Amino acid sequence: MLLSSKHSDVSIYLGPEKVEFRAHYAILSVHTRYFDAAKEKGFAEALENKFYFPEGHPYAFYRVLQYIYTGDYSMDSSRLDIGEGNYPNRIDLVQRGAYIVLTGFQDDDGALLKHLRVNAIMDFFDVQGLRSLCATSFTNLLYLSWDINTFVDSVFDVYSMTTKGDDAFRKAIVNSAIKNLKELYKRDDFKSLITEHGEFSGELLTALLEADLVLGSNFKSTQCINCCNRI
């Protein structure tokens, strides 16, 4: 039904341009409490079934809608309007037109940032199951496509777009840093990151200690020359 505006009863206006996407309340309400809550609180937009979301990245909004309707979202922006495994001749022209207009205002994000933006919008809508998918997709991509040249930027993105409640994203970026620490520490941008970003540095140090990489089994004790105890 993502491909069709038929039987739609909700209009969602995305971005500052207020591009209309026609949705189905029955489907939305199954996956997110946002629209039910708006109705229960008597918001004017809920009474008219017209919801406005002027902020946020258009591709991320569309990926969230794609997940609500299909249970997944596409990394390939050219597939967002049809979904994986569907055929172009099934696309509702109204919905396709909304997608083309909406995504025409901005370029899509880099691979890792796509998942972070979807997760940020998920926090707003509280879409069931989406946080786990975002975190898993982000973690897998980070490990499979690790790029030392963009790693520092990715750290800043993660810490600016998540909170401590998003442990999976932060743990993934910290664990990736540990795995590639020797190589990273040769770079000036990573050294600057360690100096300037206290939150990341603190979590990195904590992870190193917990991983037994600093005070673990490889730590060699010595004998005190005064009391002969091992220290």
N, C-alpha and C positions, 0 to 999 in steps of 0.2 A: 504493500500500500504506500510505501515511501515514494514509489514512482507515479502515483496517481493522486489527483486532487478530488477524485470522485468521492462523494459522501463525506467530504471534509466538513467539520463544524467549528474549527478553530483557525484563526489567522495569526501567524507569528511573524512579526516584523523585525528583521535582523539588520544590524548595522545602522549607522547614522543616516543612510539613504532610505531606510525603512522598506527594504525589499521584502515583499510578502511571500511567505511560505505557508501553504495550506496543509493543516494537520488534522488529526482525528483524536478527539478528546479521550475516547475509550482506550486508545493505545497509549497516549501520553500518561494517563492516570495510573496505568498498570506499572509503569517504570519509574515514575517520579511523583513525589508528593507536592511538588511546587504548585501545580495547577489546581489541585484540590484545595490546598491551603489558601490560595488566592480567592477561590470561590467562598470558602468558609469565612474568610475575613471580610468579605463583601467589597473587594477591590473593584473599582469601576471597570477596569479592563477585563476582569474576569466575568462580569455581568454581560459584557458585550462579546466575550470570547475573542478578544483582540489583545495580544500581548506584545509589548515592545521591548526589545533588547538592543539598545543603541551601542553599547560597549562590547568589546571582545572581538576576537579575530573571526572573520566570516567562515573560513575553512573549518575552524575548530567547532563553531556552532553547527555547521552542517554535519561534521563527523559525529557529534553527539546525537543529532536527529537520526543519522544513519544507524547508530547503535540502538537507539530506542526502537526503531522499526525492524532491524534485522538481527540484533545481537552481536554485531561486529562493526568495525569501521575500516575504511580503506586508507592505506598510506599514499596510494597513487591518486592525486587530485583529479586526474582525468577519469577515474572510476567512481568518484563520489556520487555523481548524479544517477548512476545506473546500478551500482552495487555489484559485488562480485558474482559472476555467473549469470547475470541478466543480459538481455539483448536490447540494443538501442531502440528498436521499433516498439518496445514496451513502455518507453518513457512518455509520461504525460507531458505535453508541450508546456502547460502552465508551470509545472514543477521544474522542468528543464530550463525554462526561461528564467525562473527565479534563481536557480543555481548559477546560470551563466552571468546574470547581472550581478549577483552577490559576490561571486569570486572574481569578477573582473576588476574590482577595485583594489585588490591587493595580491601580491605574490604569495604562494604557499611557503610554509616554513621549512627549515631544514629537518632532517629525519627525527632527531631526538626531540626537538622543540615541538613537533606535532603532538607527541604524546603528552608533553607537559601542558600544552594549551588545552587539550581535551580534558585533562585532569582538573585544570583550574575551573573550567565551566561545569564539570561534573560536581565540584564542590558547591557551586551555586544551586544547581538543580537537584543534587543528591540522587543521581541516577543509580539504581540498584545494579551492582555487579561491574560498573564501569571502572571504578577505582582499581580493582584488581586487574582488569584487562590492561589498563593504561600502564600500571606499574610493571606487569609482566612483560609487556611489549617493549617498554623502555629499557628494562634490564637486559633482555635478550639482545636488543639492537646495540646497546652499549658494549656488550661483550663481543658480539660477532663483528661489529664494524668500528672497533675502537680506533680513534684517530688522535694521535698526540697533538696535532696542530690545532684541534678545536676543543681539546679537553678542558682547558681553563675557562673558555667561554661557556662550556656546558655546566661547569661547576657553578658559575655565577647565575646561569639560567635556573638551575635546580633550586638554589637557595633563595632566589628572588621570587620564585613562583610556587614554592611549597612551604609548608609549616612543619613543625616537629611531628605533627600527626601523620605526615606523609613519609613515614619511616622507610618504606620500600625504595623510594626514589633516592633519598639521601644515603641510605646504606649501599645502594648500587653504585653511586658515584664515588663514595668513600672506598668501597672494596675494590673498585677499578683503579683508584689511585694507589692503593696498597700493592695491588698486583703489578703495577707498572712504575713503582716508586723510584727505583734506581734510574730508570730512563727519564722520568719526569723531572727529577731533581737536577738534571743537567741543564734544564731550561730556565732562563731568567724569568719568564712569565709565571712559571709555577712557583719559583722562590718568592716572587712578589705576592702571589696569591696566598701563600702560607703566612706571609708577614701582615698582609692587609685584611684577610678574611678570617677573623677570630673564630666564628662559628664553625666554619669548615675545618680549620686547623684543630680546634678542640675535639671535634668528632673524629677526625683522622687520628689524633693522638690516642683517644680513648679506644678506638678500634684496634690500633696497633698493640696497645697494652692487652686488650682482651684477646687478641689473636695470638698472644704469647710470642710476638715477634721481637719484643724488646726485653722483657723480663721472663722469658720462657725457659725451655729446657736447654737452650744453647747458652744461657747465662753461666759464666764460669765463676764460681765462688773462690775466694782467697782466704787465707788463714791470718787472723789477727796476730801480730807479732807480740802483743802484750798478754792476751789471755788464751791464745791458741784456738779460739773458736772460729768456726767457718763463717764468713761474712760474704 
